[in-house]
């Protein structure tokens, strides 16, 4: 739904009513114009959810830890398959081995950490809930949300742009009417910015907890433009 601000301010209005002549006496008139800003906002509900889980082991036997981590990653991939999460929406990183140091009373190597990350992108809060619950049941302790998105964001951004141009035209119409002029066509349109805030989902450790306590809500997608109109 488009949000129309109750109050607005014309950010910049330039009304040129001048003519200039050349040295030869030939008159050349510059077009009278008015430049105004416009803003448009539309709302959308997130329906794409990202989640990241890390399989990690610490100790001295790197080979054994690697096997355990690989087994955990395989279990995560099997879980994704069981939930019909498409293969291109699951990314498993390569293995990472990090030395673990003790610094007190002196610097000393005390072991290694072996880890791999798996990132999931799922469609729908229900699938997200089942995924979070399944990862918890696998015994994974490092599970974190990685943001949300809106599947039709491109369409909503276009609507926000259209609303911004309409807002600019409405402002220009008011100023032109006050100056006893008529508004002509748009001469230039500059897109100032478009914003699409992406809130982070909170961590959830159980399916019922997600479905009962998490609500994606709505996100505002906004656009700002600067438009120059001809005056008649």
N, C-alpha and C positions, 0 to 999 in steps of 0.2 A: 504494500500500500504506500502511496506517495505521501510524504509529509510536507504540507505547505506551512511555512512559518507564519505565525500570526503577525509578527512585526518584521519589517525588513528595512535595510538601509541601502541606499544607492551608493555603492563603494566609490564609483567614479563617474561623473557625468560631465561631459565636455560639450558645450553647445557653441559651435562656431558660426557666427553670422557675419562673415567678412568677405570682401572681394578685393582683389589686388589687380593692378595694371602694370603693363610692361612699359619700358622706356619708349617703345614705338607707338604707345597709345592704345594697343589692343587689349581689351579687358578679358581677363581669365578668371572665372569664379571657382573657388574651391567648394567641394560638397560640404554642406552642413551635416555634422554627425553628432551622435551621442554614444558614449561608451559606458556600459554598466556591467556589474558583476551579477552572476546568477548561481544559485546553489540548488541541487536536487538530492533527495534522499529516498531510498527505498529500503524495505526490510526483507530479510530472508532468514529461513531457519536452517541451521547446520544439519546436514544429513550424511556427512563423510567424517569418520573419526579415525585418528591415528594413535597407535599404541606402540610402545617400544619395550622389549624385554631383553634382559641380559643374562646369559648363562655364564657363571664364573666359578672357578675352583682355585684354591690356594694351597700351596705345599711345596714339596721338593721334587717330586717325580713328575716332570713336565709331560712325559709321554702318557702316563696314566691320567693326569688331569685333562689332557687334550681329549682322550677317549671319552671321559665323562662329559665334558663340555659338548662334544660332538653328539653324544647320545641325547643330551638335553635339547640341543638344537633340532635334532631329528624329531623328537617328541613334539616340539612346537610346530614344526612344519606339518606333521601328521594331524595335529589339532586343527591347523588352518585348512587342511584338505577336508577334514570331517565337517567343517562349517561352511564348505563351498566358497572359501575365500580364494579369489583367482590368483594364479601363480604370479602374475605381474604386480600384484598388490602386496607381495611379501618379499622382503629383502633380508638376506642373511649375510652378515659381514664375514670377512676372513678372520682367522684366529689371531688373537693379540696376546703376547707374552710380556709381562711387565715384572721386573725385579722388585722385590720387597725389601726395604732397608730398615734396620733399627739404628737410631741415631744417639740413643742414650744407653749406657754411659759413653759408648763409642760407636762409630759408624760400622755396621756389620750386615752382610747379606743374610737374611733369615729365610728366604724362600722366593717363590715366584707366584704370580697370579696369571691364570690363563682364562681368557674371556672371549665371548662372541656375542654380538648383538643381532637381534631379529626385529625388524620394523614391519608393522602391519598397517594397512589402510583398509578400513571396512566401511560398508555402506549400511547405515541403519543402527540405531541405538540398541536394538535387540541383539544383533550379531556382536556388537561391541561388548555387551554385557556377558554373552556366552564366552567370548574370547577371554575377557578378563578373568572370569570364573575358572575357565579351563587352565589358564596359565598358572593361577594360584594353586590349583589342585596338582599341578605338576611339581610343586615345591619351589617354584621360582620366587625369589624375594625381591629382585630388582625389576619392577614393572612400573612404567611411568607413562602418563598420557603425553601425546606429542602434537596436540592441536586439533582443530576441526576445520572443516571447509564446507562450502555450499556448492552443490553440483551444478546449479544453473547460475553461477556467479556472473558469467559473461553476459547473460541475458539481463540480469538485474543491473549490472553496471551500465548497460546500454539504456535501460529505463531511467537510471539516475542522471545520465547525460542529457537525455531528452527533457527531463524535468528541470534540469539546470538551465537549459536554453529557454524553456517556457518561462521560468522565473525571471530571467534577464529581460525577456520581451515584455513581461507584465510591468516590470519596473520602468522600462523605457517608455512604455505607453503612458504611464502616469506623468512622467516628466515632460514628455512631448505635449500632452494635453494641457498641462499647466502653462506651457510656453506658447500655447495656441498654435501648435504645429501638428503635422501628421507624421506618423512613423513609417519609414520606408523599409526596404529589405535589409537584411543583415549583410554587412560588407566583410567583416572579419570575425572569426570566432576562435578564441584561444582557450584550450583546455588547461586550466590551472593545476588541477590535481584530482586524483581519484583515490579513495581510501576504502579498504576492505579489512577492518579489524578482525583478527583471528584469536578468539579467547582460548586459553588452555583449559582442557578438561582436568578436573581433579582426579587423583588416583582413586581407583575403586578396586576392592579386593574380593567382591562377591557379586554374582549376577543380580540377586534380588536388590542389593544395595544400590547398584547402578540404576536399575529400572525404577526403583521407588524414590530415590533421593536426587538423581541427576535429571535436570531439564535443560536441554540445549538452549532454550529461549530463542530470541531473534537477534540478528546482527544488522546494523545499519550499514548500507553501502552508499557512499556519498560521492558527489562530483561537483567541482567548481569550474565555472567558465567566465571568460571576459568577452563580451560581444559588443561590436561597434555597429550601430544601425545608421542608415541614412535618414535625414530629416527632410520633409517636404514642406 
